[in-house]
Amino acid sequence: MAARRDELARGLESVRARIVSACADCGRDPGEVSLVVVTKYFPVGDLSDLAALGVRDIGENKDQEASAKLDELGRVDPAARERLRVHFIGQLQTNKAASVAAYADVVHSVDRERLVRALSRGAQRAGREMDVLLQVALSEGEGRGGAAPEALEALADQVAQAPGLRLRGLMAVAPLGGDPDDAFARLARISAGLRATHPEADLLSAGMSGDLEAAIRHGATHLRVGSAILGSRPSTR
Ligand SMILES: *Cc1c(COP(=O)(O)O)cnc(C)c1O
């Protein structure tokens, strides 16, 4: 599907241009900002095309979909599967943790102690090490997961001691309808607070298709971008 590959190439190019320009506006080096292409709801062929276009990091938010797609990619395009680092970015049920630990390189959505224990067991069983970001809830009652800011310190201690897991930083989604600059400024303060006790937790996953410029202004190291690259999804959230 050469036409689809061209479409993805244009999407990538326009998002990369937005990243370069947002970095220039705030004096950051675009090399510090990783782009995670969120492929949820999109087919295996897109993963293949993205890998061929030089993408290294992809994000998925449902275990059932992700594990099936990655298995299939391993069969139809093993070189692409080999190339891709998988970021799990969705709310995660404890009983899916072992499955996720078998394929994810980074989990962005760790928000409770039971999940830390389950991921640690899963990673050990799979003989793997996973990078962990703690998801922070920037607003209450949106049902999008995330730990309260006050709970992060204890959770960070737990991850830092869990075999098979490496504490790497924080993730957040800007509250719907709010000003993303306010949300990400708050996230940056929370991140600075956590780094005082856990200096290794220096990654910040923030920013999506609609608010990546604000996230870059406030120190994001990882952007999770879907629709601006792949087009609109059949249904979301
Ligand atoms: C789907 C999703 C994204 C990507 O959203 P877009 O608006 O399509 O860029 C980012 N983060 C999370 C947690 C998601 O579930």
The ligand as an SDF file (V2000), in Angstrom:
LIG
                    3D

 15 15  0  0  0  0  0  0  0  0999 V2000
   -4.6130    7.5370   22.1220 C   0  0  0  0  0  0  0  0  0  0  0  0
   -3.6600    8.1040   23.0860 C   0  0  0  0  0  0  0  0  0  0  0  0
   -2.7420    9.0920   22.6790 C   0  0  0  0  0  0  0  0  0  0  0  0
   -2.6850    9.6630   21.2790 C   0  0  0  0  0  0  0  0  0  0  0  0
   -3.7180   10.5700   21.0830 O   0  0  0  0  0  0  0  0  0  0  0  0
   -3.8160   11.4780   19.7610 P   0  0  0  0  0  0  0  0  0  0  0  0
   -4.7020   12.5840   20.1770 O   0  0  0  0  0  0  0  0  0  0  0  0
   -4.4050   10.6160   18.6850 O   0  0  0  0  0  0  0  0  0  0  0  0
   -2.4610   11.9420   19.4060 O   0  0  0  0  0  0  0  0  0  0  0  0
   -1.8510    9.5540   23.6330 C   0  0  0  0  0  0  0  0  0  0  0  0
   -1.8480    9.0840   24.9150 N   0  0  0  0  0  0  0  0  0  0  0  0
   -2.7130    8.1460   25.3190 C   0  0  0  0  0  0  0  0  0  0  0  0
   -2.6580    7.6850   26.7380 C   0  0  0  0  0  0  0  0  0  0  0  0
   -3.6380    7.6180   24.4270 C   0  0  0  0  0  0  0  0  0  0  0  0
   -4.4890    6.6700   24.8520 O   0  0  0  0  0  0  0  0  0  0  0  0
  1  2  1  0
  2  3  1  0
  2 14  2  0
  3  4  1  0
  3 10  2  0
  4  5  1  0
  5  6  1  0
  6  7  2  0
  6  8  1  0
  6  9  1  0
 10 11  1  0
 11 12  2  0
 12 13  1  0
 12 14  1  0
 14 15  1  0
M  END
$$$$
